[in-house]
Every structure is written in structure tokens, then in C-alpha cells.
Amino acid sequence: MPKTKEISIWVTVLLGTNWLASIAPALALPPPEDKPEEIQRTEIITEARSPLDGKPLTAAAYAELQAQLQARRQTTATLNPGLRRLITLIRLRQGLRSVFPFLLR
């Protein structure tokens, strides 16, 4: 008798694992409302968020803001030559210290 009880336990275990294996792939799928990446790449974005404060913008307002930011980036600030030389020397010192840590103390 113990042999039939052992067989029935194994059958139950095997059926249980089959049941779990049939459910497991369904759990790995993304939710149905998620769009595939290939479709998202082809969509035209008509609204955006401001990089400055995160407020929603229309496409025209976003393009205008990007143009303003780009124009602001193109203006070059002049730096005092003495300060520029000091920054260069500090960078040079840091570079030498990383190569020769025992020389500069």
C-alpha cells in the first residue's frame, strides 16, 4: 500500500508543476495596455514637458523653448585670462598628481 500512496503523491506533484508551468509564461508577459517599442518609435510626439520646470508644452512651444535655449548656449562668456591660467594650472597639477602622487605634496 505505501507504494500507491507514494505514486499518488508524485502524480499530484507532477500535475501541480505542469499547472504552474502553464501559468508562468502568462505572468511574464507585459500588460496589454503597454505598446511595443517598435510602435512607440514611429509615433509623432505632439506634446512635451519643459526641461526647465516640467510643465506640459505644445510641440510649437517646445520647439520655441529649445531654440531659445540653443541661442543662449551659443553666447560665449569671456573669462579673465588670469583665472583661465589658474584653472589650467590646477588641472595640470591634478593630472600630475594622479601620475606621480609622491612628487606633489
C-alpha positions in Angstrom: 0.0 0.0 0.0 2.7 2.6 0.7 3.8 2.4 -2.9 0.5 3.5 -4.3 0.4 6.4 -1.8 3.9 7.5 -2.9 2.9 7.2 -6.6 -0.2 9.3 -6.0 1.9 12.0 -4.3 4.3 12.1 -7.2 1.4 12.3 -9.7 0.0 15.2 -7.7 3.4 17.0 -7.6 3.9 16.5 -11.4 0.4 17.8 -12.2 0.9 20.7 -9.9 4.2 21.6 -11.6 2.6 21.3 -15.0 -0.2 23.7 -13.9 2.4 26.2 -12.6 4.5 25.9 -15.8 1.4 26.6 -17.9 0.7 29.8 -15.9 4.3 31.1 -15.6 4.7 32.3 -19.2 1.5 34.3 -18.9 2.9 36.0 -15.8 6.0 37.1 -17.7 4.0 39.0 -20.4 3.7 42.7 -20.3 0.3 44.3 -19.5 -1.9 44.5 -22.6 -2.1 48.4 -22.4 1.7 48.6 -23.0 2.6 49.5 -26.6 5.5 47.7 -28.2 8.7 49.7 -28.6 8.6 49.5 -32.4 5.2 51.2 -32.4 6.3 53.9 -29.9 9.3 54.8 -32.1 7.0 55.6 -35.0 4.6 57.8 -33.1 4.8 61.5 -33.6 5.1 63.3 -30.3 2.7 66.3 -30.1 3.2 67.2 -26.5 6.2 67.6 -24.4 7.4 68.8 -21.0 9.6 71.8 -20.3 13.1 70.9 -19.3 13.2 73.9 -17.0 10.1 73.4 -14.8 8.4 70.2 -16.1 5.2 71.9 -17.2 3.4 70.4 -20.2 4.0 72.2 -23.5 2.7 72.0 -27.0 5.1 71.0 -29.8 5.4 74.6 -31.1 6.1 76.0 -27.6 8.7 73.2 -27.0 10.4 74.0 -30.3 10.5 77.7 -29.4 11.9 77.0 -26.0 14.6 74.7 -27.5 15.6 77.5 -29.9 15.8 80.0 -27.1 18.0 77.6 -25.0 20.2 76.9 -28.0 20.7 80.6 -28.7 21.6 81.1 -25.0 24.2 78.3 -25.2 25.9 79.9 -28.3 26.8 83.1 -26.4 30.3 82.6 -25.0 31.2 84.2 -21.8 34.7 85.8 -21.5 36.8 84.6 -18.7 39.5 86.6 -17.0 42.9 85.5 -18.5 44.4 85.2 -15.0 41.6 83.0 -13.9 41.8 80.9 -17.0 45.6 80.4 -16.4 44.9 79.4 -12.8 42.3 76.8 -13.8 44.7 75.4 -16.4 47.5 75.1 -13.7 45.1 73.4 -11.3 44.1 70.8 -13.9 47.7 70.2 -14.8 48.6 69.7 -11.1 45.7 67.2 -10.7 46.9 65.3 -13.8 50.5 65.2 -12.5 49.3 64.2 -9.0 47.4 61.2 -10.5 50.5 60.0 -12.4 53.1 60.9 -9.7 51.3 61.0 -6.3 54.5 61.1 -4.4 56.0 64.3 -6.1 53.4 66.9 -5.2 52.6 67.2 -1.5 
